[in-house]
Every structure is written in C-alpha cells, then in structure tokens.
Amino acid sequence: MDRRNALLPALLFSSGILLAHSSVKAYMVHGWELGARTGLMWQEGTLKINAQAGPDTLNTERHLADNGWLGGIFVGYNWKEELVTLGLNLNLDWNGIDDAHSFYARDSSGDNYLFRARYERDFFYGVSGRVGYRGWESITPFVRAGIERSTNRLHLVAENVNNPAIPVRLLDTNVSHHKTGYLLGVGIDIPVMNKNTNLRFEYNYHLCGRIEFPVSNGAISGKAEYQPNAHFLTVGLQWGQV
C-alpha cells in the first residue's frame, strides 16, 4: 500500500469527526435573554381571625379578592437544541394592589365589631425553569415552574360598634411577613422584527402557604391567617441571543 492510500482512511476519519462536531455546534446553541412585561394580576384567599376580646372570643373569616395591573423585568439563560429550548429565569414583578375590605363580626358575648383589612404584596421575586418546543413558523410554546419570595403585609383595624354613633377603636395594627411560594405557568413566544426578539404571552399561577400575622393592640389579641393565591396574565417583549 502506498503512502497516499495509507493516509486516506485517516483523512476520512478526521473529516467525519469535524463534520459531526460542526453538526453538534449547529444544533446546540445557548445565550442570554432579557425583557420586560406588563399585565393583569388578580388574587384571592380567605382571611381568618382568631382573637380574644377581653374575656370573650372572636372568630371570623372573610373571603378577599383583589385585582389590578402589574409590571416586571426578567433575565435568563437559554440552551437550545434543534426544536427544544431549556431556560432558567430570574424575575422581579411589582403591583399596587392593596384594596381595603370592610366586614362585620360578633364575639361570643354578642358584641359587634367592624373590621377593615388591607392585604398587599408589592414585590414578587423568584427563579424558575422553563421548557419550550418550537412549533409552526418559529412560534415556541413553553411551560414554567419555579419558586419565589414575597413580602406580605396586612393592615387590620377593628372597632366595637355596639353603639354605631360612637365606635370604639380596639385594634389598629400593620404587620408584615416574608414568605416563600411556588409558581407554575404556560406561555408562548412569537417572533417579531427578527429571530432574536419575541412577544411573550404568559399565564402564571402563584401559590403560597398559610401566612400567620400576630395581631395585638389594646383590648384584642390573637392572630390572623391568610392563604393567598395569585394569577398573572402578561404580555412582554423578550430579546435573546438564541
């Protein structure tokens, strides 16, 4: 066998490795993404109050529902292989929902109370992963799951209104509690302008465990419990390197 014939298998083998390596590089890409979003948020839950009003017990509950606008920013990193995208995101969202709710309750001796409750979570910040699959015309539906942290605040006022003409304020407290929760979501990326810029439509469900707020002021002492569930429906502009 001459020298040229001896080199031929080696050249073919080397070329195969280079072609395979180029193919992998062509189909496996990764890069950063960033964006901003806005949309609608609504939340709901049951507020339970268990307290002692002097010698009497006071147990009541009230369903609270609020809605309003939100805004947020996000940054992430994506890995894309052919039609599948894996992503890791950090997000920060803000809302101004803090509606006041008024309701009446009665203690064990029959005294009447007027409560005013205001619950708010100004900021949500969390980390989540997502999996997307590119479908028709480069549109990519995806699912998301993650954990988040929020600051929960409750402003609670209680007045004895046995004599409605002269209400007696017994409680006026403002307490906060940091809580870790979870988020689940679905969405879709639709290319606009170029392949690296997308409109992102997304729905997120945010669930949080039971939050206990100690309430004590003057003649009332006890605790309030609230377990909020929040929903985000947003549209955002996302720019990415893949």
C-alpha positions as CSV (number, residue, x, y, z in Angstrom):
1,M,0.0,0.0,0.0
2,D,1.5,3.4,-1.0
3,R,1.6,6.3,1.3
4,R,-1.4,8.1,-0.2
5,N,-3.6,5.0,0.3
6,A,-2.4,4.7,3.9
7,L,-3.4,8.4,4.6
8,L,-6.8,8.1,3.1
9,P,-8.6,6.3,6.0
10,A,-7.1,8.7,8.5
11,L,-8.3,11.7,6.4
12,L,-11.8,10.3,6.1
13,F,-11.9,9.6,9.9
14,S,-10.8,13.1,10.7
15,S,-13.3,14.7,8.3
16,G,-16.1,12.7,9.9
17,I,-15.2,13.9,13.4
18,L,-15.1,17.5,12.1
19,L,-18.4,17.2,10.4
20,A,-20.0,15.7,13.5
21,H,-18.6,18.4,15.7
22,S,-19.9,21.1,13.3
23,S,-23.3,19.5,13.3
24,V,-23.5,19.4,17.1
25,K,-22.4,23.1,17.3
26,A,-25.0,24.0,14.7
27,Y,-27.8,22.4,16.7
28,M,-26.7,23.2,20.2
29,V,-26.6,26.9,21.0
30,H,-27.0,28.9,24.2
31,G,-27.2,32.5,25.3
32,W,-28.7,35.2,27.5
33,E,-32.2,36.7,27.3
34,L,-33.7,39.8,29.0
35,G,-37.1,41.5,28.8
36,A,-39.9,43.5,30.4
37,R,-43.6,42.7,30.8
38,T,-46.9,44.1,32.0
39,G,-50.4,42.7,32.5
40,L,-53.2,41.9,34.9
41,M,-52.9,40.4,38.3
42,W,-55.8,39.1,40.5
43,Q,-55.5,37.4,43.8
44,E,-57.9,35.8,46.4
45,G,-57.9,34.0,49.7
46,T,-59.8,33.6,53.0
47,L,-58.7,35.8,55.9
48,K,-59.4,34.1,59.3
49,I,-59.2,36.0,62.6
50,N,-59.0,34.2,65.9
51,A,-58.7,36.6,68.8
52,Q,-59.6,37.3,72.4
53,A,-61.5,40.5,73.0
54,G,-61.3,40.9,76.8
55,P,-63.0,37.8,78.3
56,D,-64.7,37.0,75.0
57,T,-63.6,35.0,72.0
58,L,-63.8,36.5,68.5
59,N,-63.6,34.1,65.5
60,T,-64.5,35.2,62.0
61,E,-63.4,34.8,58.4
62,R,-63.8,36.7,55.2
63,H,-63.0,35.9,51.5
64,L,-60.8,38.7,50.0
65,A,-60.4,39.2,46.2
66,D,-58.3,42.0,44.6
67,N,-57.2,42.8,41.0
68,G,-55.1,45.4,39.2
69,W,-52.1,46.0,37.0
70,L,-48.5,44.7,37.4
71,G,-45.1,45.3,35.8
72,G,-41.9,43.4,35.8
73,I,-38.5,42.6,34.4
74,F,-36.7,39.3,33.8
75,V,-33.3,38.0,32.8
76,G,-32.4,34.5,31.9
77,Y,-30.1,32.0,30.1
78,N,-31.3,29.5,27.4
79,W,-30.0,26.3,25.9
80,K,-31.4,25.3,22.6
81,E,-31.0,22.0,20.7
82,E,-32.9,21.8,17.4
83,L,-36.5,22.4,18.4
84,V,-36.2,22.2,22.2
85,T,-35.4,25.2,24.4
86,L,-34.4,24.9,28.1
87,G,-34.3,28.2,30.1
88,L,-33.5,29.5,33.5
89,N,-35.0,32.9,34.6
90,L,-34.8,35.4,37.3
91,N,-37.8,37.7,37.6
92,L,-38.9,40.8,39.6
93,D,-42.5,41.9,39.5
94,W,-44.3,44.8,41.1
95,N,-48.0,45.5,41.7
96,G,-50.0,48.2,43.5
97,I,-52.9,46.1,44.7
98,D,-53.9,47.0,48.2
99,D,-57.7,47.3,48.2
100,A,-59.5,47.8,51.6
101,H,-62.2,45.4,52.7
102,S,-64.7,46.1,55.4
103,F,-66.8,43.4,57.2
104,Y,-68.7,42.9,60.5
105,A,-68.2,40.2,63.1
106,R,-69.6,39.3,66.5
107,D,-67.8,37.9,69.6
108,S,-69.0,35.2,72.0
109,S,-71.0,37.7,74.1
110,G,-72.8,39.3,71.1
111,D,-70.7,42.5,70.8
112,N,-70.5,43.8,67.2
113,Y,-67.2,44.7,65.5
114,L,-66.4,46.4,62.3
115,F,-63.1,45.2,60.7
116,R,-61.2,46.9,57.9
117,A,-58.5,44.7,56.3
118,R,-55.9,45.6,53.7
119,Y,-53.6,42.9,52.3
120,E,-50.8,43.6,49.9
121,R,-47.7,42.0,48.2
122,D,-45.8,44.7,46.4
123,F,-43.0,42.7,45.0
124,F,-42.6,39.1,43.8
125,Y,-39.0,37.9,43.0
126,G,-38.1,34.4,42.0
127,V,-36.2,31.9,40.0
128,S,-37.8,29.5,37.5
129,G,-37.1,27.0,34.8
130,R,-38.9,26.6,31.5
131,V,-39.1,24.1,28.7
132,G,-40.2,25.1,25.2
133,Y,-40.8,23.4,21.9
134,R,-40.6,25.3,18.6
135,G,-43.7,24.7,16.5
136,W,-45.0,26.3,13.4
137,E,-43.4,29.4,12.0
138,S,-40.8,29.5,14.8
139,I,-43.6,30.0,17.5
140,T,-42.5,28.4,20.7
141,P,-45.0,27.3,23.4
142,F,-43.5,26.6,26.8
143,V,-44.2,25.6,30.4
144,R,-42.6,27.0,33.5
145,A,-42.1,26.1,37.2
146,G,-40.2,27.8,40.0
147,I,-40.0,29.2,43.5
148,E,-40.4,32.8,44.6
149,R,-40.3,35.1,47.6
150,S,-42.6,37.9,48.6
151,T,-43.2,40.4,51.4
152,N,-46.8,40.1,52.7
153,R,-48.4,42.9,54.6
154,L,-51.6,43.1,56.5
155,H,-53.2,46.3,57.9
156,L,-56.0,45.4,60.2
157,V,-58.4,47.8,62.1
158,A,-61.2,46.7,64.5
159,E,-63.8,48.8,66.1
160,N,-66.5,48.0,68.6
161,V,-69.8,49.3,67.0
162,N,-72.4,48.2,69.6
163,N,-73.2,51.9,69.6
164,P,-72.8,52.9,65.9
165,A,-72.9,56.6,66.8
166,I,-69.7,56.2,68.9
167,P,-67.5,53.4,67.6
168,V,-64.6,52.4,69.8
169,R,-61.4,51.5,68.0
170,L,-59.8,48.5,69.7
171,L,-57.2,47.4,67.1
172,D,-55.0,49.2,64.6
173,T,-52.0,47.1,63.5
174,N,-49.8,46.8,60.5
175,V,-47.7,43.6,60.3
176,S,-45.5,42.0,57.6
177,H,-44.2,38.5,56.9
178,H,-41.7,37.2,54.3
179,K,-42.9,34.0,52.6
180,T,-41.6,31.5,50.0
181,G,-44.1,30.2,47.5
182,Y,-44.3,28.5,44.1
183,L,-45.3,29.4,40.6
184,L,-46.5,27.4,37.6
185,G,-47.0,28.8,34.1
186,V,-47.6,28.4,30.4
187,G,-46.7,30.7,27.7
188,I,-45.8,31.3,24.0
189,D,-43.0,33.2,22.3
190,I,-43.9,34.8,18.9
191,P,-41.0,36.2,16.8
192,V,-41.3,39.9,15.9
193,M,-38.8,42.1,13.9
194,N,-36.1,39.4,13.9
195,K,-35.5,35.9,15.2
196,N,-33.9,37.2,18.5
197,T,-36.9,39.3,19.5
198,N,-40.2,37.8,20.7
199,L,-43.5,38.8,22.1
200,R,-44.1,36.7,25.1
201,F,-47.6,35.9,26.3
202,E,-47.8,34.1,29.6
203,Y,-50.1,33.0,32.4
204,N,-48.7,32.2,35.8
205,Y,-50.4,30.7,38.9
206,H,-48.7,31.7,42.2
207,L,-49.5,29.7,45.3
208,C,-48.4,30.4,48.8
209,G,-48.8,28.6,52.0
210,R,-50.7,29.8,55.0
211,I,-49.4,33.1,56.5
212,E,-49.9,33.9,60.2
213,F,-50.0,37.5,61.3
214,P,-49.9,38.2,65.0
215,V,-52.4,40.9,66.0
216,S,-52.4,42.5,69.4
217,N,-53.3,46.0,70.4
218,G,-55.3,47.3,73.3
219,A,-58.3,45.0,74.1
220,I,-57.8,42.5,71.3
221,S,-55.0,39.9,70.9
222,G,-54.7,36.9,68.7
223,K,-53.7,36.1,65.1
224,A,-54.9,36.4,61.6
225,E,-54.3,33.7,58.9
226,Y,-54.3,34.2,55.2
227,Q,-53.5,31.9,52.3
228,P,-53.3,33.9,49.1
229,N,-53.4,32.6,45.5
230,A,-52.4,35.0,42.7
231,H,-52.7,34.9,38.9
232,F,-50.6,36.8,36.4
233,L,-51.7,37.3,32.8
234,T,-48.9,39.2,31.0
235,V,-47.5,40.3,27.7
236,G,-43.8,41.1,27.4
237,L,-41.0,41.9,25.0
238,Q,-38.1,39.4,25.1
239,W,-34.8,39.7,23.5
240,G,-32.4,36.7,23.4
241,Q,-29.2,35.5,21.8
242,V,-30.7,32.2,20.6
